[in-house]
Amino acid sequence: MRKIHHIILFFLSVGSLLTSCKETDWRENFRERSTEPFGTYIIQNEIETLFKDQEVEVLQKHIDDYFIDIYYDYGADFANYVCIKPAAYRLGKDSSNKLLEFVASGNDVFLSLYYFNDTFEETLGFTTKNLDDEAYSNDELKALKGTLHLESSEFKKTDFTFSRNLRRNYISEYNKENTTILGTQKVNDTVRPNFIKVKYEKGNVFLHTQPIAFTNYFLLNGNQEYVENVFSYLPNRTVIWDPQIRASKFRGNNDDDTSALSFFMQHPSLKWSLYVGFFGLLLFMFLNARRKQRAIPEVKQLKNSTQDFTHTIANLYLKEENHKNIVSKKITYFLERIRTKYHLETQNLNSSFVEKLAAKSGNTVQSTNYLINTIISLNNKSMCTQDELIRLNTLIENFLENT
């Protein structure tokens, strides 16, 4: 992995110019576009330098959607999943279980978080403690300092000093049979593990409790070598970098503790800002109510009863969870559209039909064959799962978009 010292010097010069023009924001925001001290602009823009000769894919969607859209083969396409945030609140129970399946088949996951969810802790057998989770003000965070140490003797430098914002956040319990300690932290003369590797079936999960180490401030203050050394533990293969910027379009945001409101409630400062905002909005509405003119009566459009009927029927299918019924109807509608638009008989879905359909629709023979085989397979099943329904719907939409 190529060193990034010369690039860090460039960002240091740019950072000096930026911070000299305005007051510095010392809040820990971890945003990829933020050039403030505790944003992650530098590391986001230097991913390909850190992971030289490795394919890097920065997710613009939820990890669940990524696995569905590309039909990721866990057992063939090995990769590293990387997430650096205070708390990966978009990784709920279902998403965490999918990532653990991803690891079990031979892939690796790197998580640098202050807070890990119960699914990871219970499955991997570890617990964490954060003795400074009530520290929020800049003065309180500025007083938190310590040293991060890497256990490997292969590194030229193994001890790195962090002058502020280094919470006493560490791994308190772990399974010694499948866990390797890769790094420790020394705060107030107390040494605790903060970086471990947990073996999980065929893959590994790397757990790091100090995401602050990857922010702009410390990369610009001589600790870029620490980041390079940490990432050197990951095998040389495709990197899936997750900035946690999108909710799943299939599952929504219904996992435990994943809503924006629950995230606000976890932090007193955000919670009180929410309360003050609501109170201010109510006060504004009360004081301005008498100054507004009488509302103009609304002329309602004629109601579309056909649309309401369609919604009612769709809700009935959704509540019954009869995925097979919906699959059958989607297949029937799709084949009817093929007959109407391309004038093809759909009684025999053989190779000749696939070639004709691919030629007329403008899709590739490979993608068309995969769609038709999926339709045949689902038609032969007596029951279908939600994931199979989602996969069929995605295939049909992708096919129709290319026509």
ABEGO torsion letter per residue (X at the ends): XBBAAAAAAAAAAAAAAAAAABBBBABBAGBAABABAABAAAAAAAAAAABBGBBBBBBABBAAAAAAAAGBBAAABBBBBBBBBABBAABBAAAAAAAAAAAAAGBBBBBBBABBBAAAAAAAGBBBBBAAAABABAAAAAABBEBBBBABAABABABBBBABGBBBBBBABBBAAABBBABBBBBGGBBBBABBBBBBEABBBBBBABAAAABAAAAAAGAAAAAAAAAAABBBBBBBBBAGABBBAAAEBABBGABAAAAAAABAAAAAAAAAAAAAAAAAAAAAAAABBBBBBBBBBBBBAAAAAAAAAAAAAAAAGBAAAAAAAAAAAAAAAAAAAAGBBAABBBAAAAAAAAAAAGBBAAAAAAAAAAAAAAAABABBBAAAAAAAAAAAAAAAAAX
